[in-house]
Amino acid sequence: MTLNSIGLETTKTKSIAKDLNYLLANFQIYYQNLRGIHWNIKGKRFFDLHAKFEELYTDANIKVDAVAERILTLGDAPLHTFEDYIKAAKVPVGKHVSIDEAAVQLIVASLSELLKIERQILDKSGDANDEGTNSMMSDFITEQEKTVWMMKAWLGESI
């Protein structure tokens, strides 16, 4: 067993970094979706949603950076081209979304996919004793579950 300079098994961190790159690709698509709906939202709820979408894309941008830096901390290189993101991502791409309910549904669908990925990484990072990644995923999950609940409540739906 070979340990890296932060005391983690290199084979396990390599696998976690690969999963984090997958998360990164999905986060970048989610981020771009948020920018698009922020720019294109129309209707009577424009002012509220425009501000909310800006809050969400600002948060997503911070998370993208954190994931990329974690990949580097684990000794790998983050994906950084849209070509790579599109090839890897499962988050739905929102194109020409300007209606409030469709925009919120896109956010819920995107976060649901991100949560699946984050839970898988959380399991793997726990097994690898990778507290840095584990903590990050736990924090992301907590925040995103609340956002999904709030978006579903806005849609008049339950979790």
Accessible surface in RSA format (square Angstrom, percent):
REM  Atomic radii and reference values for relative SASA: ProtOr
REM  Chains: A
REM  Algorithm: Lee & Richards
REM  Probe-radius: 1.40
REM  Slices: 20
REM RES _ NUM      All-atoms   Total-Side   Main-Chain    Non-polar    All polar
REM                ABS   REL    ABS   REL    ABS   REL    ABS   REL    ABS   REL
RES MET A   1   184.33  95.5  95.04  62.9  89.28 212.6 103.74  88.2  80.59 106.8
RES THR A   2    92.81  66.0  83.22  84.4   9.59  22.8  51.76  69.5  41.05  62.1
RES LEU A   3   102.49  57.1  78.18  55.9  24.31  61.1  78.18  54.9  24.31  65.4
RES ASN A   4    35.54  24.5  20.31  19.6  15.23  36.7  26.07  62.7   9.47   9.1
RES SER A   5   124.38 105.1  77.41 103.3  46.97 108.2  58.70 125.0  65.68  92.0
RES ILE A   6    85.02  48.4  54.39  40.5  30.63  73.8  62.82  45.2  22.20  60.3
RES GLY A   7    44.76  55.2   0.00   N/A  44.76  55.2  24.15  66.3  20.61  46.2
RES LEU A   8    17.71   9.9  16.39  11.7   1.32   3.3  17.71  12.4   0.00   0.0
RES GLU A   9    44.41  25.5  42.27  32.0   2.14   5.1   6.40  12.4  38.01  31.0
RES THR A  10    49.72  35.4  46.98  47.6   2.75   6.5  36.92  49.6  12.80  19.3
RES THR A  11   105.69  75.2  92.97  94.2  12.72  30.3  84.00 112.8  21.69  32.8
RES LYS A  12    79.52  38.8  75.68  46.4   3.84   9.1  50.01  45.0  29.51  31.4
RES THR A  13     2.66   1.9   2.66   2.7   0.00   0.0   0.00   0.0   2.66   4.0
RES LYS A  14   126.13  61.5 123.05  75.5   3.08   7.3  90.25  81.2  35.88  38.2
RES SER A  15    41.73  35.3  35.34  47.2   6.38  14.7  28.71  61.1  13.02  18.2
RES ILE A  16     0.08   0.0   0.05   0.0   0.03   0.1   0.08   0.1   0.00   0.0
RES ALA A  17     0.18   0.2   0.18   0.3   0.00   0.0   0.18   0.3   0.00   0.0
RES LYS A  18   150.75  73.5 146.54  89.9   4.21  10.0  92.78  83.5  57.97  61.7
RES ASP A  19    34.36  24.1  33.83  33.7   0.53   1.3   6.84  16.1  27.51  27.4
RES LEU A  20     0.00   0.0   0.00   0.0   0.00   0.0   0.00   0.0   0.00   0.0
RES ASN A  21    17.03  11.7  17.03  16.5   0.00   0.0   6.91  16.6  10.12   9.8
RES TYR A  22    61.94  28.9  59.89  34.1   2.04   5.3  55.00  41.3   6.94   8.6
RES LEU A  23     0.00   0.0   0.00   0.0   0.00   0.0   0.00   0.0   0.00   0.0
RES LEU A  24     2.18   1.2   2.18   1.6   0.00   0.0   2.18   1.5   0.00   0.0
RES ALA A  25     0.00   0.0   0.00   0.0   0.00   0.0   0.00   0.0   0.00   0.0
RES ASN A  26     0.00   0.0   0.00   0.0   0.00   0.0   0.00   0.0   0.00   0.0
RES PHE A  27     0.67   0.3   0.67   0.4   0.00   0.0   0.67   0.4   0.00   0.0
RES GLN A  28    31.24  17.5  30.75  22.5   0.50   1.2   0.00   0.0  31.24  23.7
RES ILE A  29    10.91   6.2  10.91   8.1   0.00   0.0  10.91   7.9   0.00   0.0
RES TYR A  30     8.15   3.8   8.15   4.6   0.00   0.0   5.13   3.9   3.02   3.7
RES TYR A  31    38.50  18.0  38.50  21.9   0.00   0.0  20.86  15.7  17.64  21.7
RES GLN A  32    72.89  40.8  70.04  51.2   2.85   6.8  35.51  75.6  37.39  28.4
RES ASN A  33     7.55   5.2   5.03   4.9   2.52   6.1   3.63   8.7   3.92   3.8
RES LEU A  34     0.55   0.3   0.55   0.4   0.00   0.0   0.55   0.4   0.00   0.0
RES ARG A  35    55.74  23.4  55.74  28.4   0.00   0.0   3.88   5.3  51.86  31.4
RES GLY A  36    18.91  23.3   0.00   N/A  18.91  23.3  18.91  51.9   0.00   0.0
RES ILE A  37     3.58   2.0   3.52   2.6   0.06   0.1   3.52   2.5   0.06   0.2
RES HIS A  38    12.61   6.9  12.61   8.8   0.00   0.0   0.25   0.3  12.36  14.4
RES TRP A  39   145.80  58.5 116.91  56.6  28.89  67.8 106.36  56.7  39.44  64.0
RES ASN A  40    60.16  41.5  58.24  56.3   1.92   4.6   6.77  16.3  53.39  51.6
RES ILE A  41     5.34   3.0   0.28   0.2   5.07  12.2   0.28   0.2   5.07  13.8
RES LYS A  42   136.32  66.5 127.23  78.1   9.10  21.7  98.82  88.9  37.50  39.9
RES GLY A  43    55.26  68.1   0.00   N/A  55.26  68.1  37.21 102.1  18.05  40.4
RES LYS A  44   212.96 103.9 172.17 105.6  40.79  97.1 123.77 111.4  89.19  95.0
RES ARG A  45   110.25  46.3 107.56  54.8   2.68   6.4  25.06  34.3  85.18  51.6
RES PHE A  46    62.13  31.1  61.93  38.4   0.19   0.5  61.93  37.5   0.19   0.6
RES PHE A  47   168.15  84.1 159.33  98.7   8.82  23.0 160.50  97.3   7.65  21.9
RES ASP A  48   110.71  77.5 100.71 100.2  10.00  23.6  29.66  69.8  81.04  80.8
RES LEU A  49     8.37   4.7   8.37   6.0   0.00   0.0   8.37   5.9   0.00   0.0
RES HIS A  50    54.74  29.9  54.74  38.0   0.00   0.0  33.77  34.8  20.97  24.4
RES ALA A  51    60.64  55.8  52.41  80.9   8.24  18.7  54.89  77.3   5.75  15.2
RES LYS A  52    53.95  26.3  51.03  31.3   2.92   6.9  34.61  31.1  19.34  20.6
RES PHE A  53     0.00   0.0   0.00   0.0   0.00   0.0   0.00   0.0   0.00   0.0
RES GLU A  54    77.64  44.6  77.64  58.7   0.00   0.0  10.67  20.6  66.97  54.7
RES GLU A  55    99.56  57.2  88.83  67.2  10.73  25.6  44.65  86.4  54.91  44.8
RES LEU A  56    13.31   7.4  12.11   8.7   1.20   3.0  12.11   8.5   1.20   3.2
RES TYR A  57    24.22  11.3  24.22  13.8   0.00   0.0  10.53   7.9  13.69  16.9
RES THR A  58    66.35  47.2  63.85  64.7   2.50   6.0  54.71  73.5  11.64  17.6
RES ASP A  59    52.74  36.9  50.82  50.6   1.92   4.5  16.75  39.4  36.00  35.9
RES ALA A  60     0.96   0.9   0.37   0.6   0.59   1.4   0.96   1.4   0.00   0.0
RES ASN A  61    78.64  54.2  77.58  75.0   1.06   2.6   1.26   3.0  77.38  74.8
RES ILE A  62   111.90  63.7 107.53  80.1   4.37  10.5 110.85  79.8   1.05   2.8
RES LYS A  63     8.67   4.2   8.51   5.2   0.16   0.4   4.56   4.1   4.11   4.4
RES VAL A  64    14.38   9.5  14.38  13.0   0.00   0.0  14.38  12.5   0.00   0.0
RES ASP A  65    76.72  53.7  74.41  74.1   2.31   5.5  20.31  47.8  56.42  56.3
RES ALA A  66    30.47  28.0  24.05  37.1   6.42  14.6  28.76  40.5   1.71   4.5
RES VAL A  67     0.00   0.0   0.00   0.0   0.00   0.0   0.00   0.0   0.00   0.0
RES ALA A  68    18.58  17.1  18.58  28.7   0.00   0.0  18.58  26.2   0.00   0.0
RES GLU A  69    93.50  53.7  92.26  69.8   1.24   3.0  31.66  61.2  61.84  50.5
RES ARG A  70    34.64  14.5  32.34  16.5   2.30   5.5   8.23  11.3  26.41  16.0
RES ILE A  71     0.00   0.0   0.00   0.0   0.00   0.0   0.00   0.0   0.00   0.0
RES LEU A  72   102.12  56.9  87.21  62.4  14.91  37.5  87.54  61.5  14.58  39.2
RES THR A  73    67.19  47.8  44.49  45.1  22.69  54.1  30.77  41.3  36.42  55.1
RES LEU A  74    10.32   5.7   0.00   0.0  10.32  25.9   0.52   0.4   9.79  26.4
RES GLY A  75    66.40  81.9   0.00   N/A  66.40  81.9  34.61  95.0  31.78  71.2
RES ASP A  76    39.53  27.7  30.23  30.1   9.30  22.0   6.48  15.3  33.05  33.0
RES ALA A  77    65.82  60.5  59.81  92.3   6.00  13.7  59.81  84.2   6.00  15.9
RES PRO A  78    27.22  19.8  22.27  20.3   4.95  18.0  22.28  18.4   4.94  30.7
RES LEU A  79    50.32  28.0  45.55  32.6   4.77  12.0  47.94  33.7   2.38   6.4
RES HIS A  80   144.76  79.1 123.19  85.6  21.58  55.2  92.95  95.8  51.81  60.3
RES THR A  81    52.92  37.6  48.79  49.5   4.13   9.8  51.60  69.3   1.32   2.0
RES PHE A  82   118.04  59.1 114.38  70.8   3.65   9.5 114.38  69.3   3.65  10.5
RES GLU A  83   112.01  64.3 100.33  75.9  11.68  27.8  39.57  76.5  72.45  59.1
RES ASP A  84    45.63  32.0  42.97  42.8   2.66   6.3   3.52   8.3  42.10  42.0
RES TYR A  85    10.63   5.0  10.63   6.0   0.00   0.0   3.22   2.4   7.42   9.1
RES ILE A  86   115.48  65.7 101.43  75.6  14.05  33.9 102.97  74.1  12.51  33.9
RES LYS A  87   153.39  74.8 115.72  71.0  37.67  89.7  83.77  75.4  69.62  74.2
RES ALA A  88    33.02  30.4  17.84  27.5  15.19  34.6  26.88  37.9   6.14  16.3
RES ALA A  89    24.20  22.3   2.66   4.1  21.55  49.0   2.66   3.7  21.55  57.1
RES LYS A  90   139.11  67.9 114.11  70.0  25.00  59.5  65.09  58.6  74.01  78.8
RES VAL A  91     6.05   4.0   0.00   0.0   6.05  14.6   0.00   0.0   6.05  16.4
RES PRO A  92    53.56  39.0  43.81  39.9   9.75  35.4  53.56  44.2   0.00   0.0
RES VAL A  93   104.52  68.8  77.19  69.9  27.34  65.9  77.19  67.1  27.34  74.1
RES GLY A  94    23.28  28.7   0.00   N/A  23.28  28.7   3.56   9.8  19.72  44.2
RES LYS A  95   157.63  76.9 135.90  83.4  21.73  51.7  81.71  73.5  75.92  80.9
RES HIS A  96   158.23  86.5 126.51  87.9  31.73  81.2  93.62  96.5  64.62  75.2
RES VAL A  97    25.61  16.9  19.24  17.4   6.37  15.3  22.91  19.9   2.70   7.3
RES SER A  98    30.97  26.2  28.56  38.1   2.42   5.6   5.71  12.2  25.27  35.4
RES ILE A  99   117.37  66.8 114.76  85.5   2.61   6.3 117.21  84.4   0.16   0.4
RES ASP A 100    25.07  17.6  24.24  24.1   0.83   2.0   2.98   7.0  22.09  22.0
RES GLU A 101    88.44  50.8  88.44  66.9   0.00   0.0  16.65  32.2  71.79  58.6
RES ALA A 102    42.00  38.6  35.76  55.2   6.24  14.2  37.09  52.2   4.91  13.0
RES ALA A 103     0.00   0.0   0.00   0.0   0.00   0.0   0.00   0.0   0.00   0.0
RES VAL A 104     0.23   0.1   0.23   0.2   0.00   0.0   0.23   0.2   0.00   0.0
RES GLN A 105    86.72  48.5  82.07  60.0   4.65  11.1  27.53  58.6  59.19  44.9
RES LEU A 106    19.57  10.9  14.80  10.6   4.77  12.0  18.91  13.3   0.65   1.8
RES ILE A 107     1.89   1.1   1.46   1.1   0.44   1.0   1.89   1.4   0.00   0.0
RES VAL A 108    18.86  12.4  18.86  17.1   0.00   0.0  18.86  16.4   0.00   0.0
RES ALA A 109    46.43  42.7  34.96  53.9  11.48  26.1  41.94  59.1   4.49  11.9
RES SER A 110     0.27   0.2   0.27   0.4   0.00   0.0   0.02   0.0   0.25   0.4
RES LEU A 111     2.80   1.6   2.80   2.0   0.00   0.0   2.80   2.0   0.00   0.0
RES SER A 112    43.34  36.6  39.39  52.6   3.96   9.1  26.93  57.3  16.41  23.0
RES GLU A 113    34.60  19.9  33.94  25.7   0.66   1.6   2.38   4.6  32.22  26.3
RES LEU A 114     0.00   0.0   0.00   0.0   0.00   0.0   0.00   0.0   0.00   0.0
RES LEU A 115    12.98   7.2  12.98   9.3   0.00   0.0  12.98   9.1   0.00   0.0
RES LYS A 116   121.54  59.3 116.59  71.5   4.95  11.8  74.78  67.3  46.76  49.8
RES ILE A 117     5.26   3.0   5.18   3.9   0.08   0.2   5.26   3.8   0.00   0.0
RES GLU A 118     0.00   0.0   0.00   0.0   0.00   0.0   0.00   0.0   0.00   0.0
RES ARG A 119    99.55  41.8  99.03  50.5   0.51   1.2  49.17  67.2  50.38  30.5
RES GLN A 120   120.15  67.2 113.60  83.0   6.54  15.6  41.33  88.0  78.81  59.8
RES ILE A 121     1.25   0.7   1.22   0.9   0.03   0.1   1.25   0.9   0.00   0.0
RES LEU A 122    50.06  27.9  48.05  34.4   2.02   5.1  48.05  33.7   2.02   5.4
RES ASP A 123   100.12  70.1  92.49  92.1   7.63  18.0  29.62  69.7  70.50  70.3
RES LYS A 124    75.02  36.6  70.56  43.3   4.46  10.6  53.54  48.2  21.49  22.9
RES SER A 125     0.08   0.1   0.00   0.0   0.08   0.2   0.00   0.0   0.08   0.1
RES GLY A 126    40.90  50.4   0.00   N/A  40.90  50.4  22.42  61.5  18.48  41.4
RES ASP A 127   117.90  82.6  93.20  92.8  24.70  58.4  29.73  70.0  88.17  87.9
RES ALA A 128     8.83   8.1   1.36   2.1   7.47  17.0   2.62   3.7   6.21  16.5
RES ASN A 129   124.20  85.6 113.67 109.8  10.53  25.3  28.56  68.7  95.64  92.4
RES ASP A 130     1.08   0.8   0.22   0.2   0.86   2.0   0.33   0.8   0.75   0.7
RES GLU A 131   115.43  66.3 110.87  83.9   4.56  10.9  63.33 122.5  52.10  42.5
RES GLY A 132    34.21  42.2   0.00   N/A  34.21  42.2  23.05  63.2  11.17  25.0
RES THR A 133     0.00   0.0   0.00   0.0   0.00   0.0   0.00   0.0   0.00   0.0
RES ASN A 134    35.68  24.6  35.42  34.2   0.27   0.6   0.55   1.3  35.13  34.0
RES SER A 135    47.47  40.1  42.46  56.7   5.01  11.5  19.34  41.2  28.13  39.4
RES MET A 136    32.67  16.9  26.30  17.4   6.38  15.2  32.11  27.3   0.57   0.7
RES MET A 137     0.00   0.0   0.00   0.0   0.00   0.0   0.00   0.0   0.00   0.0
RES SER A 138    51.11  43.2  48.46  64.7   2.65   6.1  15.56  33.1  35.55  49.8
RES ASP A 139    79.30  55.5  76.80  76.4   2.50   5.9  16.49  38.8  62.81  62.6
RES PHE A 140    14.07   7.0  14.07   8.7   0.00   0.0  14.07   8.5   0.00   0.0
RES ILE A 141    15.54   8.8  15.54  11.6   0.00   0.0  15.54  11.2   0.00   0.0
RES THR A 142    89.98  64.0  86.05  87.2   3.93   9.4  64.81  87.0  25.17  38.1
RES GLU A 143    82.54  47.4  75.67  57.3   6.87  16.4  42.47  82.1  40.08  32.7
RES GLN A 144     8.09   4.5   7.97   5.8   0.12   0.3   6.78  14.4   1.31   1.0
RES GLU A 145    75.85  43.5  71.18  53.8   4.67  11.1  28.44  55.0  47.40  38.7
RES LYS A 146   123.04  60.0 116.85  71.7   6.20  14.8  65.09  58.6  57.95  61.7
RES THR A 147    23.50  16.7  23.36  23.7   0.14   0.3   2.64   3.5  20.86  31.5
RES VAL A 148    13.89   9.1  13.89  12.6   0.00   0.0  13.89  12.1   0.00   0.0
RES TRP A 149   134.33  53.9 134.19  65.0   0.14   0.3 110.71  59.0  23.62  38.3
RES MET A 150    82.40  42.7  75.19  49.8   7.22  17.2  69.22  58.9  13.18  17.5
RES MET A 151     9.61   5.0   9.42   6.2   0.19   0.4   7.48   6.4   2.13   2.8
RES LYS A 152    40.58  19.8  40.58  24.9   0.00   0.0   5.77   5.2  34.80  37.1
RES ALA A 153    56.66  52.1  36.26  56.0  20.40  46.4  41.18  58.0  15.49  41.0
RES TRP A 154    92.41  37.1  60.43  29.3  31.98  75.1  53.87  28.7  38.54  62.5
RES LEU A 155    30.42  16.9   3.49   2.5  26.93  67.7   6.37   4.5  24.06  64.7
RES GLY A 156    69.78  86.0   0.00   N/A  69.78  86.0  34.79  95.5  34.98  78.3
RES GLU A 157    78.21  44.9  62.91  47.6  15.30  36.4  34.91  67.5  43.30  35.4
RES SER A 158   100.87  85.2  81.18 108.3  19.69  45.4  52.34 111.5  48.52  68.0
RES ILE A 159   133.54  76.0  82.91  61.8  50.64 122.0  96.32  69.4  37.23 101.0
END  Absolute sums over single chains surface
CHAIN  1 A     8727.5       7302.8       1424.6       5025.2       3702.3
END  Absolute sums over all chains
TOTAL          8727.5       7302.8       1424.6       5025.2       3702.3
